[in-house]
Amino acid sequence: MGIFDRFKNRQAQGKARDMSDAAERKVNEKTGNKYESQVDDAQQRMERELGMDRDRPDQP
């Protein structure tokens, strides 16, 4: 994997995280933050399953 492939992968992951955050905000907005903790848990599980775990440092 070349340097440009890694750059594209990081860009894609960054974009996916942004989209995930936007979806979380929208759901919380629509539900009046009533289910905020459940939405956050679901977002974290989804990101973990997709290999986007925020607690894990990016792979070089």
C-alpha positions in Angstrom: 0.0 0.0 0.0 1.5 3.3 -1.1 1.5 6.6 0.7 -1.4 7.9 -1.4 -3.5 4.9 -0.6 -3.0 5.5 3.1 -3.9 9.2 2.6 -7.1 8.3 0.8 -8.0 5.8 3.5 -7.6 8.4 6.2 -9.6 10.9 4.2 -12.4 8.4 3.8 -12.3 7.5 7.5 -12.4 11.2 8.4 -15.4 11.7 6.1 -17.1 8.7 7.6 -16.6 9.9 11.1 -18.0 13.3 10.1 -21.1 11.7 8.6 -21.5 9.5 11.7 -21.3 12.5 14.0 -23.8 14.4 11.8 -26.2 11.5 12.0 -25.9 11.3 15.8 -26.6 15.0 16.1 -29.6 14.8 13.8 -31.1 11.8 15.7 -30.5 13.6 19.0 -32.1 16.7 17.6 -35.2 14.8 16.4 -35.6 13.0 19.7 -34.9 16.0 21.9 -31.8 14.3 23.3 -34.2 11.8 25.0 -32.1 8.8 23.9 -28.7 10.5 23.8 -26.8 7.8 25.7 -28.4 5.0 23.6 -27.6 6.8 20.3 -24.0 7.4 21.5 -23.6 3.7 22.4 -25.0 2.7 19.0 -22.7 5.0 17.2 -19.7 3.7 19.0 -20.7 0.1 18.3 -21.2 0.8 14.6 -17.8 2.6 14.3 -16.1 -0.2 16.1 -17.6 -2.8 13.8 -16.4 -0.7 10.8 -12.9 -0.4 12.2 -13.2 3.3 13.0 -12.8 3.0 16.7 -11.9 6.5 18.0 -10.1 5.1 21.0 -7.6 3.2 18.8 -4.9 5.4 17.2 -4.8 5.5 13.4 -2.7 2.8 11.7 0.4 4.2 9.9 
